């Protein structure tokens, strides 16, 4: 048995005594046959970013084998806007490593995520999940580095007001029950996410909380651990499905919307990244941030204006990206600094054994925690197309290594002050800014599209479609027109409440 199996919460991993990355078709059949599984669900993501579902009743082993081997046909024109009805048939084929026991169904059911193939049996070029896969492969081919990612899901739980033990307005950070009312929903979601294969770091209540009339708004967050790029995207998609399903079960509403109301903390979806070389974290060297990390940061910052096209995809996104809300507006980076776009979090690089200081019975031995160091990209939110966003970040990391002046650019864009403070206006004035609208984001994507299309990672049609989608909002002056009108802002929030 693998050494990491014993505490793994995934029932398939426990039963098959192997990590999910080693699952085969025969493993899935064995689990289904020996555990009384009666149904199989195929799941795949449409252009709206949500999980779709195709249900199968398992008739016999031959039927199960055929379904797992060949996949099934679906109507691509109903799943993707760019596919014409006249030639819309696609195949969905299961990725065995993603199989999990459905935590919600009364009938024992195994779910499995699928990839899209075209009529010729080739991976669908324009499928976001495939674009992400191509981006990762090109990064590995050209740098020898692998990309690991972890996401932070911020969300509001909205429920009827309870007058007992109310937390102070906008001071809900890491609050505990009974002052936070939905810790039980959050922890139930975390457990469910873990059983289906999610690698969770932790969960907690976030700063945002307020009461409006008879309704309470409570912000929470679930963070993941760094895993290979493809796994990270799947985990975020499944986690959002689980949270919404549990909210429906509890009779409350969950929203990942970037803007919730005027003057209250919005919700982001920060992305932590690290590059791996020969199984080791290449972001640090001798306890300090490495040149590899600085080159990746230069790539993130260079493409930041156009990355919003995948990470901030509706007009309400740009009402979160304003000063003084712990959301970035300037294109710069720094250490432990929440006013910057790219943040290097505190990284356990000290030479003191903190645990020994407060636990005197422990041995006085230093441990190397440098593998925990990540670099955080802070502007995306819950409207993001997860696969395209992570594909874009992978392209940006690769681009950092192809830039002639990457280290110089990183040095130039480093800041060590809070750029939202008035005394630092001069620093901020020398920095480029993130787009202020979907329309501007589309323009920046048009300017930088060649970098995404290089090596055939993003298709021309995908970039064209994204630009058109963003321009169709016609929101180029929306923020300045309604920023003082609470009623119009709330109408905007309502329109994009479920992203």
C-alpha positions as CSV (number, residue, x, y, z in Angstrom):
1,X,0.0,0.0,0.0
2,X,1.3,3.5,-0.8
3,X,2.4,5.4,2.3
4,X,-0.1,8.2,1.6
5,X,-3.2,6.0,1.3
6,X,-4.0,5.4,5.0
7,X,-5.5,8.8,5.8
8,X,-6.8,9.6,2.3
9,X,-10.6,10.4,2.6
10,X,-11.4,9.3,-1.0
11,X,-13.3,5.9,-0.7
12,X,-11.9,4.7,-4.1
13,X,-8.3,5.4,-3.1
14,X,-8.9,3.6,0.2
15,X,-10.5,0.6,-1.4
16,X,-8.2,0.2,-4.4
17,X,-5.1,1.0,-2.3
18,X,-3.5,3.3,-4.9
19,X,-3.5,7.0,-5.6
20,X,-6.1,8.3,-8.0
21,X,-3.4,9.1,-10.6
22,X,-2.9,5.4,-11.0
23,X,-6.6,4.4,-11.5
24,X,-7.3,2.3,-14.5
25,X,-10.6,1.2,-16.2
26,X,-10.4,-2.1,-14.5
27,X,-10.0,-0.4,-11.2
28,X,-13.2,1.5,-11.7
29,X,-15.0,-1.6,-12.8
30,X,-13.7,-3.5,-9.7
31,X,-14.8,-0.8,-7.3
32,X,-18.3,-0.6,-8.9
33,X,-18.8,-4.3,-9.0
34,X,-17.6,-5.0,-5.4
35,X,-19.3,-2.1,-3.7
36,X,-22.8,-2.3,-5.0
37,X,-22.6,0.8,-7.3
38,X,-25.8,1.0,-9.4
39,X,-25.3,4.2,-11.4
40,X,-22.5,6.0,-13.3
41,X,-22.4,9.8,-14.0
42,X,-20.3,11.4,-16.7
43,X,-19.5,15.1,-15.9
44,X,-18.0,17.7,-18.1
45,X,-17.8,21.5,-18.1
46,X,-19.7,23.6,-20.6
47,X,-19.0,27.1,-21.8
48,X,-20.8,28.5,-18.8
49,X,-18.2,27.0,-16.5
50,X,-20.6,24.6,-14.7
51,X,-20.5,20.9,-14.5
52,X,-22.9,19.1,-16.8
53,X,-24.2,15.5,-16.1
54,X,-25.0,12.4,-18.1
55,X,-26.6,9.5,-16.1
56,X,-26.1,5.8,-16.8
57,X,-27.9,2.9,-15.1
58,X,-25.3,0.1,-15.0
59,X,-26.9,-2.9,-16.8
60,X,-24.0,-5.4,-16.7
61,X,-20.2,-5.5,-16.8
62,X,-20.1,-5.5,-20.6
63,X,-22.2,-2.3,-20.7
64,X,-20.1,-0.7,-18.0
65,X,-16.9,-1.6,-19.9
66,X,-18.2,-0.2,-23.1
67,X,-19.2,3.1,-21.6
68,X,-15.9,3.5,-19.8
69,X,-13.9,2.6,-22.9
70,X,-15.7,4.6,-25.6
71,X,-17.4,7.4,-23.8
72,X,-20.7,8.7,-25.2
73,X,-21.9,11.2,-27.8
74,X,-23.2,14.7,-26.7
75,X,-24.5,17.7,-28.6
76,X,-21.6,20.2,-28.7
77,X,-23.8,23.1,-30.0
78,X,-25.8,23.0,-26.7
79,X,-22.6,23.1,-24.7
80,X,-20.4,25.6,-26.6
81,X,-21.5,28.7,-28.4
82,X,-18.9,28.4,-31.1
83,X,-20.0,24.9,-32.3
84,X,-22.6,24.9,-35.1
85,X,-25.7,22.7,-34.9
86,X,-25.0,21.2,-38.3
87,X,-21.8,19.5,-37.1
88,X,-22.2,19.4,-33.4
89,X,-21.7,15.8,-32.3
90,X,-18.8,15.4,-29.8
91,X,-17.6,12.5,-27.7
92,X,-17.1,12.8,-24.0
93,X,-14.5,10.2,-22.7
94,X,-13.8,9.6,-19.0
95,X,-10.5,10.5,-17.3
96,X,-10.2,7.5,-14.9
97,X,-8.1,9.4,-12.3
98,X,-11.1,11.7,-11.6
99,X,-13.5,9.0,-10.5
100,X,-15.3,9.6,-7.2
101,X,-18.2,8.3,-5.1
102,X,-21.0,10.8,-5.4
103,X,-21.6,12.2,-1.9
104,X,-25.2,13.3,-2.5
105,X,-27.1,10.5,-4.3
106,X,-29.3,8.0,-2.5
107,X,-28.6,5.5,-5.2
108,X,-24.9,4.4,-4.9
109,X,-23.2,6.3,-7.8
110,X,-19.7,6.8,-9.2
111,X,-19.1,10.1,-11.0
112,X,-16.2,10.7,-13.4
113,X,-15.0,13.8,-15.3
114,X,-14.7,13.6,-19.0
115,X,-12.7,15.3,-21.9
116,X,-14.1,16.3,-25.2
117,X,-13.2,14.7,-28.5
118,X,-14.2,15.7,-32.1
119,X,-15.7,13.4,-34.8
120,X,-12.2,12.2,-35.8
121,X,-11.4,11.0,-32.3
122,X,-9.0,13.9,-31.6
123,X,-9.1,16.1,-28.5
124,X,-11.3,19.0,-29.2
125,X,-9.0,21.9,-30.0
126,X,-11.2,24.6,-28.6
127,X,-12.2,22.8,-25.3
128,X,-10.8,24.9,-22.4
129,X,-9.6,21.8,-20.6
130,X,-7.6,20.8,-23.6
131,X,-6.2,24.3,-24.0
132,X,-4.9,24.1,-20.5
133,X,-3.3,20.7,-21.1
134,X,-1.5,22.1,-24.2
135,X,-0.3,25.1,-22.2
136,X,1.2,22.8,-19.6
137,X,2.8,20.6,-22.1
138,X,4.5,23.5,-23.9
139,X,5.8,24.9,-20.6
140,X,7.3,21.5,-19.8
141,X,8.7,21.1,-23.3
142,X,10.4,24.5,-23.4
143,X,11.5,24.9,-19.7
144,X,11.7,21.5,-18.2
145,X,9.5,22.8,-15.4
146,X,6.1,21.5,-14.2
147,X,3.3,23.8,-13.0
148,X,1.5,23.3,-9.7
149,X,-1.4,25.4,-8.7
150,X,-3.7,25.9,-5.7
151,X,-6.9,28.0,-5.7
152,X,-8.7,30.0,-3.0
153,X,-12.5,30.0,-3.3
154,X,-14.2,32.9,-1.6
155,X,-18.0,32.9,-1.3
156,X,-20.9,34.4,0.6
157,X,-23.6,32.3,2.3
158,X,-26.8,34.3,2.4
159,X,-29.5,33.3,4.9
160,X,-32.3,34.6,7.2
161,X,-30.9,36.9,10.0
162,X,-30.4,35.5,13.5
163,X,-30.1,38.2,16.2
164,X,-28.0,36.2,18.6
165,X,-24.2,36.4,18.5
166,X,-23.9,38.7,15.5
167,X,-20.3,39.3,14.4
168,X,-19.2,42.9,13.8
169,X,-19.7,44.2,10.3
170,X,-16.8,43.5,8.0
171,X,-14.8,41.9,10.8
172,X,-15.5,38.2,10.2
173,X,-11.9,37.1,9.5
174,X,-11.3,33.7,11.0
175,X,-14.4,34.1,13.2
176,X,-15.6,31.0,15.0
177,X,-19.1,29.8,15.7
178,X,-21.4,31.0,17.2
179,X,-20.4,34.3,15.7
180,X,-20.2,32.7,12.3
181,X,-23.4,30.9,11.5
182,X,-22.4,28.6,8.7
183,X,-19.2,26.9,9.9
184,X,-21.1,23.6,9.7
185,X,-21.9,24.1,6.0
186,X,-18.3,25.0,5.2
187,X,-16.9,22.0,7.1
188,X,-19.4,19.6,5.5
189,X,-18.4,21.0,2.1
190,X,-14.7,20.6,2.9
191,X,-15.3,16.9,3.9
192,X,-17.3,16.2,0.7
193,X,-14.7,17.9,-1.5
194,X,-12.0,15.8,0.2
195,X,-13.9,12.5,-0.3
196,X,-14.1,13.2,-4.1
197,X,-10.4,13.9,-4.4
198,X,-9.9,17.5,-3.5
199,X,-6.7,18.4,-1.7
200,X,-7.7,21.0,0.9
201,X,-5.4,23.2,2.8
202,X,-7.9,24.7,5.2
203,X,-11.2,26.6,5.4
204,X,-12.2,29.7,7.4
205,X,-14.7,32.6,7.7
206,X,-13.5,35.6,5.8
207,X,-13.6,39.3,6.6
208,X,-16.9,40.0,4.8
209,X,-20.1,39.8,6.8
210,X,-23.1,42.1,7.2
211,X,-26.8,42.2,7.7
212,X,-29.3,43.9,5.4
213,X,-32.9,43.9,6.5
214,X,-33.8,40.4,7.5
215,X,-30.9,38.8,5.7
216,X,-27.3,37.9,6.8
217,X,-24.4,37.8,4.4
218,X,-21.5,35.7,5.6
219,X,-18.2,35.3,3.7
220,X,-16.2,32.1,3.8
221,X,-13.1,30.7,2.1
222,X,-11.7,27.3,1.2
223,X,-8.1,27.0,0.2
224,X,-6.5,24.1,-1.6
225,X,-3.0,22.6,-1.6
226,X,-0.7,22.8,-4.6
227,X,-1.3,20.0,-7.1
228,X,-0.5,19.5,-10.8
229,X,-2.2,22.1,-12.9
230,X,-4.8,19.7,-14.4
231,X,-5.9,18.4,-11.0
232,X,-6.2,21.9,-9.6
233,X,-8.6,23.0,-12.2
234,X,-10.8,20.0,-11.7
235,X,-10.8,20.5,-7.9
236,X,-12.1,24.1,-8.2
237,X,-14.9,23.1,-10.6
238,X,-16.0,20.2,-8.4
239,X,-15.8,22.3,-5.2
240,X,-18.1,25.0,-6.6
241,X,-20.6,22.2,-7.6
242,X,-20.4,20.7,-4.1
243,X,-20.9,24.1,-2.3
244,X,-23.9,25.0,-4.5
245,X,-25.4,21.5,-4.0
246,X,-25.1,21.8,-0.2
247,X,-26.5,25.3,-0.2
248,X,-29.6,24.0,-2.0
249,X,-29.8,21.2,0.6
250,X,-29.6,23.7,3.5
251,X,-32.1,26.1,1.8
252,X,-29.6,29.0,1.6
253,X,-27.9,30.8,-1.2
254,X,-24.2,30.7,-2.1
255,X,-22.6,33.2,-4.5
256,X,-19.0,33.5,-5.8
257,X,-19.9,36.9,-7.3
258,X,-17.0,39.4,-7.2
259,X,-19.2,42.2,-5.9
260,X,-21.8,41.7,-3.3
261,X,-22.9,45.2,-2.5
262,X,-21.6,48.7,-2.1
263,X,-18.8,49.2,0.5
264,X,-18.5,45.5,1.4
265,X,-15.7,43.0,0.7
266,X,-16.0,41.3,-2.6
267,X,-15.0,37.7,-3.3
268,X,-11.9,36.8,-5.3
269,X,-10.4,33.5,-6.5
270,X,-6.7,34.0,-5.8
271,X,-4.4,31.5,-7.6
272,X,-1.2,30.4,-5.9
273,X,1.4,28.9,-8.3
274,X,4.8,27.2,-8.0
275,X,7.1,25.7,-10.6
276,X,8.6,22.2,-10.0
277,X,12.0,21.0,-11.2
278,X,12.9,17.3,-10.6
279,X,10.2,17.0,-7.9
280,X,11.4,20.1,-6.0
281,X,10.0,23.6,-5.6
282,X,12.0,25.8,-8.0
283,X,10.6,29.0,-6.6
284,X,13.2,29.2,-3.8
285,X,17.0,28.9,-3.7
286,X,19.0,29.1,-0.6
287,X,16.0,30.3,1.4
288,X,15.2,33.2,-1.0
289,X,13.0,33.7,-4.0
290,X,14.8,32.3,-7.0
291,X,15.4,33.8,-10.5
292,X,13.0,31.1,-11.8
293,X,10.2,32.6,-9.6
294,X,11.1,36.2,-10.7
295,X,10.9,35.3,-14.4
296,X,7.5,33.7,-13.8
297,X,6.4,36.8,-12.0
298,X,7.5,38.9,-14.9
299,X,5.4,36.8,-17.2
300,X,2.4,37.1,-14.9
301,X,2.7,40.9,-14.7
302,X,3.3,41.3,-18.5
303,X,0.2,39.4,-19.4
304,X,-1.9,40.6,-16.4
305,X,-4.0,43.0,-18.5
306,X,-5.2,40.2,-20.8
307,X,-5.4,37.5,-18.2
308,X,-8.4,39.4,-16.9
309,X,-10.2,38.2,-20.0
310,X,-10.2,34.7,-18.5
311,X,-10.2,35.6,-14.8
312,X,-12.6,38.5,-14.6
313,X,-15.3,37.8,-17.1
314,X,-18.4,40.0,-16.3
315,X,-18.9,43.7,-15.7
316,X,-19.3,43.3,-11.9
317,X,-15.7,41.9,-11.7
318,X,-14.4,45.5,-12.3
319,X,-16.4,46.9,-9.4
320,X,-14.2,44.7,-7.1
321,X,-10.9,45.8,-8.7
322,X,-10.9,49.2,-7.0
323,X,-8.5,50.7,-4.4
324,X,-8.8,50.1,-0.7
325,X,-10.7,46.8,-0.9
326,X,-7.7,44.4,-0.7
327,X,-8.1,43.9,-4.4
328,X,-5.3,44.9,-6.8
329,X,-5.5,47.7,-9.4
330,X,-1.9,48.3,-10.2
331,X,0.4,45.9,-12.0
332,X,3.2,45.2,-9.6
333,X,4.4,42.6,-7.1
334,X,5.8,42.4,-3.5
335,X,6.4,40.3,-0.4
336,X,3.5,39.8,1.9
337,X,1.8,42.8,0.5
338,X,-1.9,42.6,-0.2
339,X,-2.1,45.8,-2.2
340,X,-0.1,44.3,-5.1
341,X,-1.3,42.1,-8.0
342,X,1.3,39.3,-7.4
343,X,2.1,38.6,-3.8
344,X,4.9,36.4,-2.4
345,X,3.4,35.1,0.8
346,X,5.3,34.5,4.0
347,X,7.3,31.4,3.3
348,X,8.8,29.6,6.4
349,X,12.3,30.5,5.4
350,X,13.5,31.5,8.9
351,X,16.2,29.7,10.8
352,X,14.3,29.2,14.1
353,X,12.4,26.2,15.3
354,X,9.2,28.0,16.3
355,X,7.5,24.7,17.4
356,X,10.4,23.9,19.8
357,X,10.0,27.3,21.5
358,X,6.5,26.5,22.7
359,X,6.8,22.7,22.8
360,X,9.9,22.1,24.9
361,X,9.6,18.3,24.7
362,X,10.2,18.3,21.0
363,X,13.6,17.7,19.5
364,X,15.5,20.8,18.5
365,X,15.8,20.0,14.8
366,X,15.1,22.4,12.0
367,X,12.9,21.3,9.1
368,X,13.0,22.5,5.6
369,X,9.6,24.0,4.7
370,X,10.8,25.8,1.5
371,X,8.5,23.5,-0.6
372,X,5.5,25.5,0.8
373,X,6.6,28.7,-1.0
374,X,4.1,29.9,-3.6
375,X,3.5,33.0,-5.7
376,X,-0.1,34.4,-5.6
377,X,-2.0,36.0,-8.5
378,X,-4.7,38.1,-6.9
379,X,-7.1,39.6,-9.4
380,X,-9.2,36.6,-10.6
381,X,-12.7,36.1,-9.2
382,X,-15.5,33.5,-9.2
383,X,-16.6,34.5,-12.8
384,X,-13.4,33.0,-14.1
385,X,-13.3,30.3,-16.7
386,X,-11.1,28.1,-14.5
387,X,-9.5,26.1,-17.3
388,X,-8.7,29.1,-19.5
389,X,-7.5,31.2,-16.6
390,X,-5.0,28.5,-15.5
391,X,-4.0,27.9,-19.2
392,X,-3.4,31.7,-19.4
393,X,-1.3,31.7,-16.3
394,X,0.7,28.8,-17.6
395,X,1.3,30.7,-20.8
396,X,2.4,33.7,-18.8
397,X,4.9,31.7,-16.8
398,X,6.4,30.3,-20.0
399,X,6.5,33.8,-21.5
400,X,8.5,35.0,-18.5
401,X,11.3,32.6,-19.5
402,X,11.1,33.8,-23.1
403,X,11.4,37.5,-22.2
404,X,14.8,39.0,-22.7
405,X,14.5,41.4,-19.8
406,X,12.4,39.3,-17.4
407,X,14.6,39.9,-14.3
408,X,15.0,43.6,-15.0
409,X,11.2,43.9,-15.5
410,X,10.6,42.1,-12.2
411,X,13.0,44.4,-10.4
412,X,11.3,47.5,-11.9
413,X,7.8,46.4,-10.8
414,X,8.6,45.3,-7.3
415,X,7.1,47.5,-4.5
416,X,7.5,47.3,-0.8
417,X,4.8,49.9,0.3
418,X,1.0,49.9,0.4
419,X,0.3,51.6,-2.9
420,X,-3.2,52.5,-1.8
421,X,-1.8,55.0,0.8
422,X,-1.8,58.6,-0.3
423,X,1.9,59.1,0.5
424,X,2.7,56.4,-2.1
425,X,0.8,58.0,-5.0
426,X,4.0,58.7,-6.9
427,X,4.9,55.0,-6.8
428,X,1.5,54.0,-8.1
429,X,1.6,56.6,-10.9
430,X,4.6,54.8,-12.4
431,X,2.8,51.5,-12.7
432,X,0.5,50.1,-15.4
433,X,-3.1,49.4,-14.3
434,X,-5.5,46.5,-14.7
435,X,-8.4,47.0,-17.1
436,X,-11.4,48.8,-15.7
437,X,-14.0,46.9,-17.8
438,X,-14.7,43.8,-19.8
439,X,-14.4,46.0,-22.9
440,X,-10.9,47.2,-22.0
441,X,-9.9,43.6,-21.1
442,X,-10.9,42.5,-24.6
443,X,-8.7,45.3,-26.1
444,X,-5.7,44.1,-24.0
445,X,-6.3,40.5,-25.1
446,X,-6.3,41.6,-28.7
447,X,-3.0,43.4,-28.1
448,X,-1.4,40.3,-26.5
449,X,-3.1,37.5,-28.4
450,X,0.0,36.3,-30.2
451,X,1.6,35.2,-27.0
452,X,-1.4,33.0,-26.2
453,X,-1.6,31.6,-29.7
454,X,2.1,30.9,-29.9
455,X,2.8,27.1,-30.3
456,X,-0.8,26.5,-31.0
457,X,-1.9,26.7,-27.4
458,X,-4.9,29.0,-27.7
459,X,-6.8,28.7,-31.0
460,X,-7.6,31.9,-33.0
461,X,-11.3,31.1,-32.7
462,X,-11.1,30.9,-28.9
463,X,-9.4,34.3,-28.7
464,X,-11.9,35.8,-31.1
465,X,-14.8,34.4,-29.2
466,X,-13.5,35.6,-25.9
467,X,-12.9,39.1,-27.3
468,X,-16.4,39.3,-28.7
469,X,-18.0,38.0,-25.5
470,X,-16.3,40.7,-23.5
471,X,-17.0,43.5,-26.0
472,X,-20.6,42.6,-26.1
473,X,-21.1,43.8,-22.5
474,X,-20.5,47.4,-23.8
475,X,-19.3,48.3,-20.3
476,X,-16.4,50.6,-21.2
477,X,-17.7,53.5,-19.2
478,X,-20.0,51.6,-16.8
479,X,-17.8,52.0,-13.7
480,X,-17.5,55.7,-13.9
481,X,-21.2,56.2,-14.9
482,X,-22.7,54.3,-11.9
483,X,-20.0,54.1,-9.2
484,X,-22.0,56.5,-7.0
485,X,-25.4,55.0,-7.7
486,X,-26.1,52.2,-5.2
487,X,-29.4,51.2,-6.9
488,X,-27.7,50.7,-10.3
489,X,-24.8,48.8,-8.8
490,X,-27.1,46.5,-6.9
491,X,-29.0,45.8,-10.2
492,X,-25.6,44.9,-11.8
493,X,-24.8,42.6,-8.9
494,X,-28.1,40.9,-9.2
495,X,-27.7,40.4,-12.9
496,X,-24.4,38.5,-12.4
497,X,-25.1,37.1,-9.0
498,X,-24.3,33.5,-10.0
499,X,-21.5,34.5,-12.4
